[in-house]
C-alpha cells in the first residue's frame, strides 16, 4: 500500500503542476509521467523499508518531483518548483487532517500511525489519497475549461470539509 500511495502522490503532483503550467501538452506526457512516477515510488518505498516515516523520504519526494518538473517543463521551472511546494503543503494538510480525524474518532494517539503498520494506517492512506485525487482532478476540470464541478465531487468535498472541521 505504501508503494501505491507513493505512486499516487507522484502522479498527482505531476498532474497538479501540469494542469497549471502546460495544460495543452499534459495528455502528451502521460506515459513519461507514469514511468517517472514508478521510479520515484520505488525509491520512496525503499526508504520506507528502512524507516516508516523519515525526513529523507520527504526530501527524496521533493527533489524527485522538482527534477521531473524540470524535465517536463523547462521553460516554467521556477513556477514548477513553487507548484511542487504548494502540492506538498496540500498533500500534507490532507494527510494530517485524515490522521487526526481518525485518531480522534478512534481515541488513539496520532503517533501510533507513524510507528506501526496497522489496518487503520492503511485506511487513512486510502482515504487521504482518494481525497488528494479528487482535489487534483477538480483542479484539472476547472483549468481545462469545464467550470462546473460534478455533484458527486461537491458532495465528497463537503463531507471531507466537515470531517476536517471536526478534526480541528
C-alpha positions in Angstrom: 0.0 0.0 0.0 2.9 2.3 0.7 4.2 1.9 -2.9 0.7 2.6 -4.3 0.4 5.7 -2.1 3.8 7.0 -3.3 2.9 6.3 -6.9 -0.4 8.2 -6.5 1.3 11.1 -4.8 3.9 11.4 -7.6 1.4 11.2 -10.4 -1.0 13.7 -8.7 1.9 16.1 -8.2 2.8 15.9 -11.9 -0.8 16.4 -12.9 -1.2 19.2 -10.5 1.8 21.0 -11.9 1.0 20.1 -15.5 -2.6 21.3 -15.2 -1.5 24.8 -14.2 1.8 25.1 -16.2 1.1 23.5 -19.5 -2.4 22.2 -19.8 -2.3 21.8 -23.6 0.5 19.3 -23.5 -0.4 17.3 -20.4 -2.0 14.5 -22.3 1.0 14.0 -24.5 3.2 13.5 -21.4 1.1 10.8 -19.6 3.5 7.9 -20.4 6.6 9.9 -19.3 4.8 10.9 -16.1 3.7 7.3 -15.4 7.2 5.9 -16.0 9.0 8.5 -13.8 6.3 8.1 -11.1 7.0 4.4 -10.9 10.7 5.1 -10.4 10.1 7.7 -7.7 7.6 5.4 -5.9 10.2 2.6 -5.9 12.8 5.0 -4.4 10.3 6.1 -1.7 9.3 2.6 -0.8 13.0 1.6 -0.5 13.4 4.4 2.1 10.2 3.4 3.8 11.6 -0.1 4.3 14.5 1.5 6.3 12.3 3.8 8.4 8.5 4.1 8.2 8.4 7.9 8.4 11.5 9.8 7.6 12.5 13.2 6.6 14.8 11.6 4.0 11.7 10.3 2.3 10.2 13.8 2.2 13.4 15.2 0.6 13.5 12.3 -2.0 9.9 13.0 -3.0 10.5 16.8 -3.1 13.7 16.7 -5.1 12.3 14.0 -7.4 9.2 15.9 -8.2 11.2 19.1 -8.8 13.5 17.2 -11.1 10.5 15.7 -13.0 9.1 19.2 -13.5 12.4 20.4 -14.8 12.4 17.5 -17.4 8.8 18.2 -18.4 8.5 22.0 -18.2 12.0 23.6 -18.6 10.5 26.9 -19.6 8.4 27.1 -16.5 10.9 25.6 -14.0 10.7 28.4 -11.3 6.9 28.2 -11.3 7.1 24.4 -11.2 9.2 24.5 -8.0 6.6 26.7 -6.4 3.8 24.4 -7.5 5.5 21.3 -6.2 5.8 23.1 -2.8 2.1 24.1 -2.9 1.2 20.5 -3.8 3.3 19.2 -0.8 1.5 21.6 1.6 -1.8 20.4 0.1 -0.9 16.8 0.4 0.4 17.2 4.0 -2.7 19.1 5.0 -4.9 16.3 3.7 -2.7 13.5 5.3 -2.5 15.1 8.7 -6.2 16.1 8.7 -7.3 12.5 8.0 -4.8 11.0 10.5 -6.0 13.5 13.2 -9.6 12.8 12.4 -9.3 9.0 12.6 -7.1 9.3 15.8 -9.8 11.4 17.4 -12.6 9.1 16.3 -10.8 6.0 17.4 -9.5 7.7 20.6 -5.8 6.7 19.9 -2.6 8.7 19.8 -1.6 10.3 16.4 1.9 8.9 16.8 0.5 5.4 16.5 0.1 5.9 12.8 3.8 6.9 12.3 5.1 4.0 14.3 3.1 1.0 13.2 1.9 -0.7 10.0 -1.8 -1.2 11.0 -5.1 -1.5 9.2 -6.0 1.9 10.5 -2.9 3.3 8.8 -3.9 1.6 5.5 -7.4 3.1 5.8 -6.0 6.6 6.5 -3.7 6.2 3.5 -6.6 5.1 1.2 -8.9 8.0 2.4 -6.1 10.6 2.1 -5.0 9.6 -1.4 -8.6 9.4 -2.6 -9.2 12.9 -1.4 -5.9 14.1 -3.0 -7.0 12.6 -6.3 -10.4 14.3 -6.1 -8.8 17.7 -5.3 -6.3 17.4 -8.2 -8.9 16.2 -10.7 -11.2 19.1 -9.6 -8.3 21.5 -10.4 -7.8 19.7 -13.7 -11.5 20.1 -14.6 -11.5 23.8 -13.6 -8.3 24.6 -15.5 -9.4 22.8 -18.7 -12.5 24.9 -19.2 -15.1 22.7 -17.6 -16.1 25.2 -14.9 -18.9 23.0 -13.5 -17.9 20.6 -10.8 -19.9 17.4 -10.8 -22.4 17.0 -8.0 -20.6 13.9 -6.7 -17.4 15.9 -6.3 -19.3 18.6 -4.4 -20.8 16.1 -2.1 -17.4 14.4 -1.4 -15.7 17.8 -0.9 -18.5 18.8 1.5 -18.2 15.6 3.5 -14.4 15.9 3.6 -14.6 19.5 4.7 -16.9 18.5 7.5 -14.5 15.8 8.7 -11.6 18.3 8.6 -13.6 20.8 10.5 -14.5 18.2 13.1 -10.9 17.1 13.4 -9.8 20.6 14.5 
